[in-house]
C-alpha cells in the first residue's frame, strides 16, 4: 500500500540530504537532465535582463533558490507589516483557478482558498490592511496593484523574474542542503552561484527568528501538513502529537479524508500549520494550529530600508 507520508519525506531526504547509496546514485544519474534544466533557466534569466521593465513604486521580491521551506512566506508577512499601502503579488500555486484573481482588497477577502491557493489566503488573513493578488502574469498583477493604490509591492517568489526591476531578497536555508545540484538531481531551482545576484541574502537566526506556539491544543493531536520540508516542524511539536501525516506541498484537502484520519488514529484534534489551516477553514473538524510569527532583526530592517531608499 502506498504510504504518502513516507514518500514525501523520502523525496525531501533525496533532494536535500541524500544518505543512501540509491539516492546518491539517482542524483548523479539525473545530472544530464539537471544540466538541461539549468541551461533553460539561465537562458530565460539572460533574456529577461535584455527587456527589463521599470515601475515607479518600490518592488521587493522575497524568494529562495531551493524548493520551498526556508521561511520565505512568514518573513514576507513580517516585512509587509512594516509598511503601508502594501500589495502582495504571487502566482498562487495549487489554486483551482486561472488568470488574475483579487484575493483581498485592502483587507476584504474576495474569494476562497480554492481560488486563491493556500499561501495567498494566508497572506490575506495575516495582512488585514493589504491587497493580495494572484496571477501567472506578474507584470499584469503589478499594474493592477498600482491602479488599486499600492505604494509598495512585495513579490512572493519573484527572483526568477529578471525582467522586472526590483530589490531581490533571497532566503537561504539554515542549515544549507548537503546536495548542491539543481533539479531533478538536487533541491536548487536555480544554480547556487546566483546568490551573488541578490541585493540581500538572509537566513534564519542570522537575520530573523521564528516564534511558534500551539493554538487550541488538545490531548492527542494528529499532525497533518502539506508543506515543503515537513520535517522542519519537528523542533516545534509538543509531546502529545501521536502521529504525522505529510501530503505533497499545496495539496488541497477534503473534509472526509481528514475525518477518516482523525478516527483512524483516535486523535482529539488535527494539528496543522496556518498555511494548511486556511484550506480547512470550512471543515467541521477540531483544529489545533501551529502559529508561526517571524521577528526580523533591526539591522536587517535597516539594510532593507536602505535598499528601498531613492537613489540620488
C-alpha positions as CSV (number, residue, x, y, z in Angstrom):
1,X,0.0,0.0,0.0
2,X,1.3,3.5,-1.0
3,X,2.5,5.5,2.1
4,X,2.2,9.1,1.1
5,X,3.9,10.5,4.2
6,X,6.9,8.2,3.8
7,X,7.2,9.2,0.1
8,X,7.1,12.9,0.9
9,X,9.9,12.5,3.5
10,X,11.9,10.3,1.1
11,X,11.8,13.0,-1.6
12,X,12.8,15.6,0.9
13,X,15.8,13.5,2.0
14,X,16.8,12.7,-1.6
15,X,16.8,16.4,-2.6
16,X,18.3,18.0,0.4
17,X,20.2,15.4,2.4
18,X,20.8,12.2,0.4
19,X,22.3,9.4,2.5
20,X,21.5,6.1,0.9
21,X,23.6,4.8,-2.0
22,X,20.5,4.6,-4.1
23,X,19.7,8.3,-3.5
24,X,23.2,9.4,-4.4
25,X,23.3,7.2,-7.5
26,X,19.9,8.5,-8.6
27,X,21.1,12.1,-8.1
28,X,24.2,11.5,-10.3
29,X,22.2,9.7,-13.0
30,X,19.8,12.6,-13.4
31,X,22.6,15.2,-13.8
32,X,22.2,15.4,-17.6
33,X,18.6,16.5,-17.0
34,X,19.8,19.0,-14.4
35,X,22.3,20.4,-17.0
36,X,19.5,20.9,-19.5
37,X,17.2,22.4,-16.8
38,X,20.0,24.9,-15.7
39,X,20.7,25.9,-19.3
40,X,17.0,26.8,-19.8
41,X,16.8,28.7,-16.5
42,X,19.9,30.7,-17.2
43,X,18.8,31.5,-20.8
44,X,15.5,32.8,-19.5
45,X,17.3,35.0,-17.0
46,X,19.6,36.3,-19.7
47,X,16.7,37.1,-22.0
48,X,14.8,38.8,-19.2
49,X,17.7,41.2,-18.4
50,X,17.6,42.4,-22.0
51,X,14.0,43.6,-21.7
52,X,13.9,44.9,-18.1
53,X,10.7,46.7,-17.0
54,X,10.8,49.6,-14.6
55,X,8.0,50.7,-12.3
56,X,7.5,54.0,-10.4
57,X,7.0,52.3,-7.0
58,X,9.3,50.0,-5.0
59,X,9.0,46.3,-5.7
60,X,10.6,43.8,-3.3
61,X,11.0,40.2,-4.2
62,X,11.2,37.6,-1.4
63,X,12.5,34.4,-2.9
64,X,14.7,31.4,-2.5
65,X,16.9,29.3,-4.7
66,X,15.8,26.0,-3.3
67,X,12.4,24.3,-3.4
68,X,10.5,25.9,-0.5
69,X,10.7,25.6,3.2
70,X,13.0,28.4,4.2
71,X,10.6,30.8,5.9
72,X,10.0,32.9,2.8
73,X,6.3,33.4,3.4
74,X,6.3,34.3,7.1
75,X,9.3,36.6,6.5
76,X,7.4,38.4,3.8
77,X,4.4,38.7,6.0
78,X,6.5,40.2,8.8
79,X,8.2,42.6,6.4
80,X,5.0,43.8,4.8
81,X,3.7,44.7,8.3
82,X,6.4,47.4,8.4
83,X,4.8,49.4,5.5
84,X,1.5,50.9,4.5
85,X,-0.4,50.8,1.2
86,X,1.0,47.3,0.6
87,X,0.2,44.8,-2.2
88,X,1.3,41.2,-2.3
89,X,1.7,39.6,-5.7
90,X,2.2,35.9,-6.2
91,X,1.4,33.1,-8.6
92,X,-0.9,31.2,-6.4
93,X,0.5,27.7,-6.6
94,X,-2.1,24.9,-6.1
95,X,-5.1,27.1,-6.8
96,X,-8.1,25.8,-8.8
97,X,-8.4,29.0,-10.9
98,X,-6.6,30.8,-13.6
99,X,-5.8,34.3,-14.6
100,X,-5.7,37.3,-12.3
101,X,-7.7,37.0,-9.0
102,X,-8.1,39.7,-6.4
103,X,-7.8,37.7,-3.2
104,X,-8.2,40.6,-0.8
105,X,-8.9,44.2,-1.4
106,X,-7.4,46.3,1.4
107,X,-8.2,43.5,3.9
108,X,-11.6,42.5,2.5
109,X,-11.3,38.8,1.4
110,X,-12.8,38.4,-2.1
111,X,-12.6,34.6,-2.7
112,X,-11.9,31.3,-1.1
113,X,-8.7,29.3,-0.7
114,X,-9.6,27.1,-3.7
115,X,-9.5,30.1,-6.0
116,X,-6.5,31.8,-4.3
117,X,-4.2,29.0,-3.2
118,X,-3.1,28.4,0.3
119,X,-0.2,30.9,0.5
120,X,-2.3,33.8,-0.9
121,X,-5.1,33.1,1.5
122,X,-2.5,33.1,4.4
123,X,-1.3,36.5,3.2
124,X,-4.8,37.8,3.0
125,X,-5.7,36.7,6.6
126,X,-2.3,37.7,8.1
127,X,-2.3,41.2,6.5
128,X,-5.7,42.7,7.0
129,X,-4.8,46.1,5.7
130,X,-3.1,44.9,2.5
131,X,-4.2,43.9,-1.0
132,X,-3.3,40.4,-2.2
133,X,-3.3,39.4,-5.9
134,X,-2.6,36.1,-7.6
135,X,-1.7,35.9,-11.3
136,X,0.5,33.9,-13.6
137,X,1.4,37.2,-15.2
138,X,3.3,39.2,-12.6
139,X,3.5,42.3,-14.7
140,X,-0.2,42.4,-15.2
141,X,-0.7,41.9,-11.4
142,X,1.8,44.7,-10.6
143,X,0.0,47.2,-12.9
144,X,-3.3,46.2,-11.3
145,X,-1.9,46.7,-7.8
146,X,-0.7,50.2,-8.8
147,X,-4.2,51.0,-10.0
148,X,-5.6,49.8,-6.7
149,X,-3.4,52.4,-5.0
150,X,-0.4,50.3,-3.8
151,X,2.7,52.3,-2.8
152,X,4.9,49.3,-2.4
153,X,4.6,45.8,-3.9
154,X,6.0,42.5,-2.5
155,X,6.6,39.7,-5.0
156,X,6.4,36.3,-3.4
157,X,9.0,34.1,-5.1
158,X,9.9,36.6,-7.8
159,X,13.6,36.1,-8.0
160,X,13.4,34.4,-11.4
161,X,11.5,37.3,-12.9
162,X,14.7,39.0,-14.0
163,X,12.8,41.3,-16.5
164,X,11.3,43.2,-13.5
165,X,13.4,45.9,-11.9
166,X,13.2,45.2,-8.1
167,X,15.0,44.7,-4.9
168,X,15.8,40.9,-4.6
169,X,16.0,39.3,-1.2
170,X,16.9,35.6,-1.1
171,X,16.2,33.5,1.9
172,X,19.0,30.9,2.3
173,X,18.3,27.6,4.2
174,X,19.9,27.2,7.6
175,X,21.4,24.7,7.5
176,X,22.1,24.6,3.8
177,X,21.4,21.5,1.8
178,X,24.2,18.9,1.6
179,X,23.2,18.4,-2.1
180,X,24.1,21.4,-4.2
181,X,22.7,20.2,-7.5
182,X,19.8,21.7,-9.4
183,X,16.5,19.9,-10.1
184,X,16.0,17.0,-10.6
185,X,19.3,16.0,-9.1
186,X,19.0,18.3,-6.1
187,X,16.9,21.0,-4.4
188,X,18.1,24.1,-6.3
189,X,15.6,25.7,-8.7
190,X,18.4,28.0,-10.0
191,X,22.2,27.5,-9.8
192,X,23.6,28.2,-6.4
193,X,26.1,30.9,-7.7
194,X,23.1,33.2,-8.4
195,X,23.1,34.1,-4.7
196,X,25.6,36.8,-5.9
197,X,22.8,38.4,-8.0
198,X,20.6,39.1,-4.9
199,X,20.6,42.5,-3.3
200,X,20.4,40.9,0.1
201,X,20.8,37.2,1.3
202,X,19.2,36.4,4.6
203,X,18.8,33.3,6.8
204,X,17.1,32.2,9.9
205,X,18.9,33.1,13.2
206,X,21.2,35.4,11.3
207,X,18.6,37.9,10.1
208,X,15.3,36.7,11.6
209,X,13.9,34.4,14.2
210,X,10.7,32.4,14.2
211,X,8.4,32.0,17.2
212,X,5.9,29.1,17.3
213,X,3.0,28.4,19.6
214,X,0.2,25.9,19.5
215,X,-3.3,27.5,19.4
216,X,-6.2,25.4,20.8
217,X,-4.1,22.3,21.8
218,X,-5.8,19.0,22.7
219,X,-4.9,15.8,24.5
220,X,-4.0,13.7,21.4
221,X,-3.1,15.7,18.3
222,X,-2.5,14.3,14.8
223,X,-0.1,16.4,12.7
224,X,-1.4,16.9,9.2
225,X,0.6,19.1,6.8
226,X,1.0,19.8,3.1
227,X,4.2,21.9,3.1
228,X,7.7,21.6,1.7
229,X,10.2,20.0,4.0
230,X,7.7,19.0,6.7
231,X,10.5,17.6,9.0
232,X,11.4,21.2,9.8
233,X,8.4,21.3,12.1
234,X,9.7,18.6,14.4
235,X,11.6,21.0,16.6
236,X,8.3,22.8,17.5
237,X,6.0,19.9,18.1
238,X,4.5,19.2,21.5
239,X,4.9,15.7,23.1
240,X,1.3,14.8,22.7
241,X,1.5,14.6,18.9
242,X,0.6,10.9,18.3
243,X,1.3,10.7,14.6
244,X,2.3,12.7,11.5
245,X,0.7,12.7,8.0
246,X,2.5,14.6,5.3
247,X,0.9,15.4,2.0
248,X,2.6,17.0,-1.0
249,X,3.2,20.7,-1.0
250,X,0.0,22.8,-1.7
251,X,-2.3,19.7,-1.5
252,X,-6.0,20.6,-1.3
253,X,-7.6,18.6,1.5
254,X,-11.2,17.3,1.6
255,X,-13.1,17.0,4.8
256,X,-13.9,13.3,4.6
257,X,-10.3,12.2,4.3
258,X,-9.3,14.3,7.3
259,X,-12.2,13.0,9.3
260,X,-11.1,9.4,8.4
261,X,-7.6,10.1,9.6
262,X,-8.9,11.5,12.9
263,X,-10.8,8.3,13.5
264,X,-8.0,6.0,12.3
265,X,-5.6,7.5,14.8
266,X,-8.2,8.2,17.5
267,X,-6.9,11.8,17.8
268,X,-8.8,14.5,19.6
269,X,-7.7,17.2,17.0
270,X,-5.8,17.8,13.9
271,X,-2.6,19.9,14.5
272,X,-1.6,21.8,11.4
273,X,0.1,25.0,10.1
274,X,-1.5,28.3,9.4
275,X,-0.9,27.8,5.7
276,X,-2.7,24.4,5.9
277,X,-5.5,25.7,8.2
278,X,-6.8,28.2,5.6
279,X,-7.7,25.1,3.4
280,X,-9.6,23.6,6.4
281,X,-11.5,26.7,7.5
282,X,-14.9,25.4,6.3
283,X,-14.4,21.9,7.7
284,X,-16.4,20.8,10.8
285,X,-13.3,19.3,12.5
286,X,-11.4,20.0,15.7
287,X,-8.2,22.0,14.7
288,X,-5.1,22.9,16.6
289,X,-2.9,25.5,14.9
290,X,0.9,25.9,14.9
291,X,1.0,29.7,14.8
292,X,4.3,30.9,13.4
293,X,5.5,34.5,13.6
294,X,8.8,35.9,12.4
295,X,10.8,38.5,14.3
296,X,13.1,40.4,11.8
297,X,16.3,41.7,13.4
298,X,16.5,45.5,13.4
299,X,19.8,45.6,11.5
300,X,18.1,43.6,8.7
301,X,15.2,46.1,8.5
302,X,17.8,48.9,8.3
303,X,19.5,47.2,5.3
304,X,16.2,46.7,3.5
305,X,15.1,50.3,4.1
306,X,18.5,51.4,2.7
307,X,17.9,49.3,-0.4
308,X,14.5,50.9,-0.8
309,X,15.7,54.5,-0.4
310,X,15.5,56.6,-3.5
311,X,18.8,56.7,-5.4
312,X,20.4,60.1,-5.8
